[in-house]
Amino acid sequence: MNVLEIKNLKVGYKSLIGKFRVLDDVNLNIEEGEIIGVVGESGSGKSTLGQAIIKLLPPNSYYDGGEILFNGKNIISLKENEMTDVRGKGIFMIFQNPLNSLNPVKNIRDQLLEAIKVKYGKIDEDKANEIMLDVIKDVRLPDPKEIIMKYPHQLSGGQIQRVVISMALILKPKILIADEPTSALDVTIQAQIVKLFKELRENEKMSIIFITHDISLVYAIADRLVVMYAGRIMEDGNIEDTIKSPLHPYTQGLISSIPTISKRNGELKAIEGSPPSFLILPAGCKFNPRCPRVMDICKKEEPKISEVKGRKVRCWLYG
Ligand SMILES: Nc1ncnc2c1ncn2[C@@H]1O[C@H](COP(=O)(O)OP(=O)(O)OP(=O)(O)O)[C@@H](O)[C@H]1O
């Protein structure tokens, strides 16, 4: 069963030099209990996609078309007061900059209490304290009783990240959007967070959209890999097949540029060039100027998504 259906989503930004569209023709369905890894180089539109889903885009952004269906309702046309019912228990986002998720003038205890009230309504204090200390321990924050009395500015980046993750553990949303949720964490704690996310999927049937640069991390957690480039989905398929035999030349490039122990003396190939500016996107396939397998048609016409062996790919090699 799909918990989220994104149809032909388009999102842009207004800047001093004009408007530019970032997300284009984004189609994505997410099933209950499914973990999706969204990868792509910096600037490919991953955070914009996450923020569009929870309707917390920056003020200079605009929806330019499409639908985001959650519980049968189009998020794009919901009013702000209707969105407050969706955010939290329905959809929760761990932002790339987790300070954005916390209130600077309230201590951690008060903020976790708010999340507990959103989830459980009225609740007695002992029970609330118990839930709070449990989640703080789950994310391996040291000295839970002391840490909850602190204010966000008194915590390190990694500690703030874990406080926000503990909010997600309290709220147990239907959909968790996690934008680089473990980037400031040590690998051992990263592994613990990945374990917690997997448990939430098992126990709560939570769906997770895991946004990251780190394909190895996605491989450890996701069922499906979604590859973005220049605001488009280039490939979308089950993680095992996509990592082992990527279809799109861009995905192939991303995967062969991952350093691994086995590649110590082997080839580590960077993708030549850099992603295009959204102000001057190339004609045709947006990856064509960097593509090792570019053909004439790639420079003229943008490919649509094709289905190949149950996977999706936007490339003329399969068109
Ligand atoms: N508030 C904004 N105003 C104007 N342009 C923006 C804004 N936020 C993002 N952009 C632009 O939108 C494009 C996509 O950015 P986005 O942050 O979604 O990419 P990303 O894939 O998440 O990148 P990263 O991996 O670096 O976080 C980039 O070109 C970025 O500069």
The ligand as an SDF file (V2000), in Angstrom:
LIG
                    3D

 31 33  0  0  0  0  0  0  0  0999 V2000
   16.3670   28.9560   -0.6820 N   0  0  0  0  0  0  0  0  0  0  0  0
   16.9050   28.7690   -1.8860 C   0  0  0  0  0  0  0  0  0  0  0  0
   16.9260   29.7690   -2.8010 N   0  0  0  0  0  0  0  0  0  0  0  0
   17.4520   29.5880   -4.0210 C   0  0  0  0  0  0  0  0  0  0  0  0
   17.9700   28.4330   -4.4570 N   0  0  0  0  0  0  0  0  0  0  0  0
   17.9890   27.4110   -3.6080 C   0  0  0  0  0  0  0  0  0  0  0  0
   17.4600   27.5030   -2.2800 C   0  0  0  0  0  0  0  0  0  0  0  0
   17.6080   26.3050   -1.6770 N   0  0  0  0  0  0  0  0  0  0  0  0
   18.2040   25.4990   -2.5810 C   0  0  0  0  0  0  0  0  0  0  0  0
   18.4310   26.1530   -3.7300 N   0  0  0  0  0  0  0  0  0  0  0  0
   19.0470   25.6080   -4.9460 C   0  0  0  0  0  0  0  0  0  0  0  0
   18.2990   24.4740   -5.3650 O   0  0  0  0  0  0  0  0  0  0  0  0
   19.1770   23.4900   -5.8840 C   0  0  0  0  0  0  0  0  0  0  0  0
   18.9250   22.1800   -5.1740 C   0  0  0  0  0  0  0  0  0  0  0  0
   19.3210   22.3230   -3.8160 O   0  0  0  0  0  0  0  0  0  0  0  0
   19.0910   21.1810   -2.7360 P   0  0  0  0  0  0  0  0  0  0  0  0
   19.5600   21.7340   -1.4270 O   0  0  0  0  0  0  0  0  0  0  0  0
   17.7100   20.6940   -2.8350 O   0  0  0  0  0  0  0  0  0  0  0  0
   20.0930   20.0420   -3.2500 O   0  0  0  0  0  0  0  0  0  0  0  0
   20.7080   18.8170   -2.4610 P   0  0  0  0  0  0  0  0  0  0  0  0
   20.7760   17.7120   -3.4340 O   0  0  0  0  0  0  0  0  0  0  0  0
   19.9490   18.5810   -1.2050 O   0  0  0  0  0  0  0  0  0  0  0  0
   22.1530   19.3400   -2.1210 O   0  0  0  0  0  0  0  0  0  0  0  0
   23.0900   18.9580   -0.8600 P   0  0  0  0  0  0  0  0  0  0  0  0
   23.4280   17.5210   -1.0340 O   0  0  0  0  0  0  0  0  0  0  0  0
   24.2620   19.8570   -1.0050 O   0  0  0  0  0  0  0  0  0  0  0  0
   22.2920   19.2220    0.3680 O   0  0  0  0  0  0  0  0  0  0  0  0
   20.6010   24.0170   -5.7160 C   0  0  0  0  0  0  0  0  0  0  0  0
   21.0110   24.5870   -6.9320 O   0  0  0  0  0  0  0  0  0  0  0  0
   20.4470   25.0790   -4.6640 C   0  0  0  0  0  0  0  0  0  0  0  0
   21.4040   26.0910   -4.8360 O   0  0  0  0  0  0  0  0  0  0  0  0
  1  2  1  0
  2  3  1  0
  2  7  2  0
  3  4  2  0
  4  5  1  0
  5  6  2  0
  6  7  1  0
  6 10  1  0
  7  8  1  0
  8  9  2  0
  9 10  1  0
 10 11  1  0
 11 12  1  0
 11 30  1  0
 12 13  1  0
 13 14  1  0
 13 28  1  0
 14 15  1  0
 15 16  1  0
 16 17  2  0
 16 18  1  0
 16 19  1  0
 19 20  1  0
 20 21  2  0
 20 22  1  0
 20 23  1  0
 23 24  1  0
 24 25  2  0
 24 26  1  0
 24 27  1  0
 28 29  1  0
 28 30  1  0
 30 31  1  0
M  END
$$$$
